[in-house]
């Protein structure tokens, strides 16, 4: 066996050893979201009897799933319904795995994230990447206005199907949350590329456990005009498993045609500090002809350890990728270890 093969096998063994706590751990009853459905209903009864807020109510106000519309004139019942009945399991997973699709419309506080990826590629050896993202409320101004520090990868609808990428453009911009009322929200974002983007989102609850979310974006980046549409359907089986299907389409006027993507993601809750995400994703293009550019299957074990703001994760992945229409398809195993520092609502 060659030295490269021995190294590859060793990395796989180390990754699997890191996953052992996930399968050894017993489901914990400490999950902070488990009793939130009942507490939300109790709060409504208590508020009807007592005009003054109790300490319990004040504590619940710190929960994004009990936040009210940014339009503080009235309490929108539909928004409260979504947050209390479905938001808890979904927002816990999205917060734990740092996915903004729900938290962005709940209570958007300050988030500072610095993560380091160490990736071993079966065909491309070893790569390292570091990234710093932040969403900050500006002092002394309206809380709807936020400073955004990020990278171009965050705007990629099809990143789930792609291998970890070290080539990213840094972005600095401002986002104004115009409104988040009831089932819909709208915001405008601009950065120094220059790029201007408008985003509208609508959420529809089919039941207490199933929700659909449609997101439409229009943007202008230098001379490129584009639009994207994304549909998410989420179903919470119980307090342990949440399933999400996502479909996306994007079009730009620079001659690269339509890009299409789809992914399925299953979240598994283990304890208040451990979770697993299983995922399969595919990405295709139709120029110069239709073909699948990227596809992948992977799972991520993520754990909070030592400090509330310190996380690590291990992601074994099998990826099929094609650089362009004429290149050969690359089949490879990728194993990524991530060390992350995450501060929220500081």
QUIKAMO-V615777 format. One record per residue. N is the residue number from 1. PHI is phi in whole degrees, 0 to 359 (999 if undefined). NEAR is the number of other ideal C-beta (glycine too) atoms within 10 Angstrom. D_CENTER is the distance of its C-alpha to the mean C-alpha in Angstrom with 1 decimal. Layout:
n;phi;near;d_center
N;PHI;NEAR;D_CENTER
N;PHI;NEAR;D_CENTER
This chain:
n;phi;near;d_center
1;999;7;39.8
2;293;7;38.8
3;297;7;37.3
4;294;10;34.1
5;293;10;33.8
6;298;10;34.6
7;297;13;31.9
8;297;17;29.4
9;297;11;30.6
10;297;11;30.4
11;296;18;26.8
12;297;14;26.0
13;296;10;28.1
14;299;12;26.5
15;296;17;23.0
16;293;13;24.3
17;296;10;26.1
18;293;15;22.9
19;273;15;21.6
20;302;10;24.7
21;302;15;23.6
22;294;18;21.1
23;268;9;23.9
24;273;8;26.5
25;286;13;24.7
26;271;7;25.7
27;304;12;23.4
28;266;13;23.5
29;266;10;24.6
30;272;9;23.0
31;303;18;19.7
32;293;10;19.5
33;263;19;18.1
34;296;17;20.9
35;259;13;23.5
36;290;22;21.6
37;297;18;22.7
38;290;10;26.3
39;295;18;26.0
40;295;20;24.7
41;290;12;27.7
42;294;14;30.1
43;295;21;29.0
44;298;10;29.9
45;294;9;33.4
46;296;15;33.9
47;295;14;33.1
48;290;8;35.7
49;267;6;38.4
50;238;10;37.7
51;290;6;37.3
52;272;6;36.4
53;286;13;33.0
54;272;12;33.3
55;303;7;31.6
56;295;12;29.5
57;295;16;28.3
58;296;9;27.6
59;294;12;25.4
60;293;20;23.5
61;295;13;23.0
62;278;11;20.8
63;274;21;18.4
64;305;19;15.7
65;281;25;16.7
66;248;21;20.3
67;287;20;19.7
68;259;16;21.7
69;303;18;21.4
70;295;17;21.7
71;279;13;24.9
72;280;7;26.8
73;288;7;29.9
74;219;9;29.3
75;270;11;27.0
76;278;16;25.4
77;296;9;25.8
78;295;15;23.3
79;295;24;20.5
80;298;20;21.8
81;300;16;22.0
82;300;23;18.4
83;294;23;17.3
84;281;22;19.9
85;272;19;20.1
86;236;25;16.6
87;302;29;14.1
88;303;25;14.9
89;295;25;13.7
90;292;26;10.4
91;289;23;9.7
92;294;24;10.9
93;296;23;8.7
94;294;21;5.4
95;290;18;7.6
96;293;20;9.0
97;264;16;6.4
98;56;16;5.1
99;242;17;1.8
100;273;15;4.7
101;295;17;5.8
102;255;24;8.2
103;299;20;9.0
104;300;19;9.8
105;255;26;12.6
106;266;23;13.7
107;249;19;15.1
108;276;22;13.8
109;265;17;15.4
110;274;14;15.6
111;227;19;13.0
112;234;16;14.5
113;225;19;12.9
114;233;15;15.3
115;230;18;14.6
116;234;14;17.1
117;255;19;16.8
118;244;15;20.1
119;243;21;20.2
120;250;20;23.2
121;256;19;23.8
122;298;17;26.6
123;249;12;28.0
124;232;12;27.0
125;61;10;27.6
126;253;10;25.5
127;222;16;23.0
128;233;10;21.5
129;217;18;18.9
130;236;10;18.0
131;214;17;15.6
132;230;13;15.5
133;234;20;13.1
134;207;16;14.1
135;229;20;14.1
136;235;14;17.6
137;284;15;19.8
138;280;11;23.1
139;292;5;26.1
140;80;4;28.8
141;232;10;27.0
142;302;10;25.3
143;293;11;22.0
144;287;15;20.6
145;267;12;20.9
146;229;23;18.4
147;271;15;18.7
148;244;17;15.8
149;243;16;16.0
150;199;20;13.8
151;220;16;14.3
152;296;16;14.8
153;297;17;12.2
154;292;13;9.4
155;271;18;11.3
156;278;18;11.8
157;293;21;11.0
158;248;20;12.4
159;295;17;11.1
160;298;21;10.3
161;268;26;14.1
162;258;18;15.3
163;290;20;16.6
164;307;19;15.5
165;243;15;17.0
166;265;11;19.1
167;261;7;20.2
168;223;14;18.0
169;268;11;19.3
170;282;13;18.7
171;228;19;18.1
172;232;12;19.5
173;201;18;19.5
174;236;14;19.7
175;234;20;17.7
176;246;13;19.8
177;277;20;18.4
178;298;15;21.4
179;200;13;20.9
180;218;24;18.7
181;229;17;21.3
182;62;17;21.5
183;267;18;19.3
184;236;16;18.7
185;211;22;17.4
186;211;16;18.3
187;216;20;17.7
188;233;13;19.2
189;227;20;18.2
190;222;17;20.6
191;227;21;20.8
192;271;10;23.7
193;301;14;23.4
194;267;10;24.5
195;213;18;21.8
196;237;14;21.6
197;224;19;18.9
198;245;16;19.0
199;231;19;16.2
200;239;14;17.2
201;224;20;15.2
202;229;14;17.1
203;242;22;16.3
204;231;14;19.0
205;272;16;19.6
206;286;12;21.7
207;200;10;22.4
208;296;12;21.4
209;249;15;19.2
210;231;14;18.0
211;223;23;16.2
212;248;14;15.6
213;222;22;13.7
214;249;15;15.0
215;234;20;13.9
216;239;14;16.7
217;234;18;16.8
218;235;13;20.1
219;211;18;20.6
220;231;15;23.5
221;238;17;23.2
222;56;8;26.7
223;262;7;28.6
224;262;12;25.8
225;253;13;24.9
226;214;18;22.0
227;213;14;20.1
228;218;19;17.1
229;231;14;16.4
230;222;18;13.5
231;236;14;14.0
232;244;21;11.9
233;235;16;14.1
234;238;25;13.2
235;225;16;16.0
236;263;22;16.5
237;289;11;19.5
238;195;9;20.1
239;284;17;18.9
240;256;15;18.0
241;238;14;16.3
242;229;24;13.6
243;251;15;13.6
244;226;23;11.4
245;250;14;13.0
246;229;21;11.8
247;230;14;14.4
248;217;20;14.7
249;221;15;17.8
250;221;20;18.6
251;224;15;22.1
252;229;16;23.6
253;270;10;27.4
254;256;10;27.9
255;87;7;29.2
256;261;15;26.4
257;67;15;26.2
258;272;13;23.3
259;242;21;20.2
260;234;20;18.8
261;207;24;16.0
262;209;18;14.9
263;210;21;12.9
264;234;15;13.2
265;226;22;11.1
266;243;15;13.0
267;261;25;11.9
268;237;17;15.0
269;276;22;15.8
270;249;21;18.6
271;205;17;19.3
272;292;16;18.0
273;238;16;17.3
274;222;18;16.4
275;201;23;14.1
276;231;19;13.7
277;238;21;11.4
278;254;14;13.6
279;213;20;12.7
280;228;17;15.0
281;214;21;14.5
282;216;19;17.1
283;221;23;17.7
284;228;17;21.1
285;229;22;23.3
286;240;13;26.6
287;231;12;28.5
288;285;12;31.1
289;209;8;30.7
290;284;12;28.1
291;203;13;26.6
292;276;15;23.5
293;271;21;22.3
294;219;22;19.5
295;209;19;18.8
296;203;20;17.3
297;230;16;17.1
298;200;19;15.6
299;217;18;14.6
300;236;19;13.1
301;262;23;15.0
302;233;21;13.6
303;219;21;16.1
304;268;18;16.8
305;215;11;20.4
306;65;8;23.4
307;227;9;21.7
308;299;11;19.1
309;256;15;17.3
310;245;13;17.8
311;226;22;15.6
312;222;17;16.2
313;214;20;14.8
314;233;20;16.6
315;230;20;15.5
316;280;18;18.5
317;215;19;18.0
318;246;14;20.5
319;234;22;20.2
320;248;17;22.5
321;222;20;22.5
322;218;16;25.1
323;298;10;25.5
324;206;9;27.5
325;294;12;29.8
326;256;7;32.6
327;279;9;31.1
328;284;7;31.1
329;282;13;28.0
330;259;16;26.7
331;250;12;26.0
332;203;15;24.7
333;269;15;23.2
334;232;21;20.6
335;238;20;20.0
336;238;21;17.6
337;251;17;18.0
338;238;18;15.7
339;246;14;17.1
340;228;18;14.9
341;249;14;16.2
342;231;19;13.9
343;243;13;15.6
344;234;15;14.4
345;55;11;16.9
346;275;9;19.6
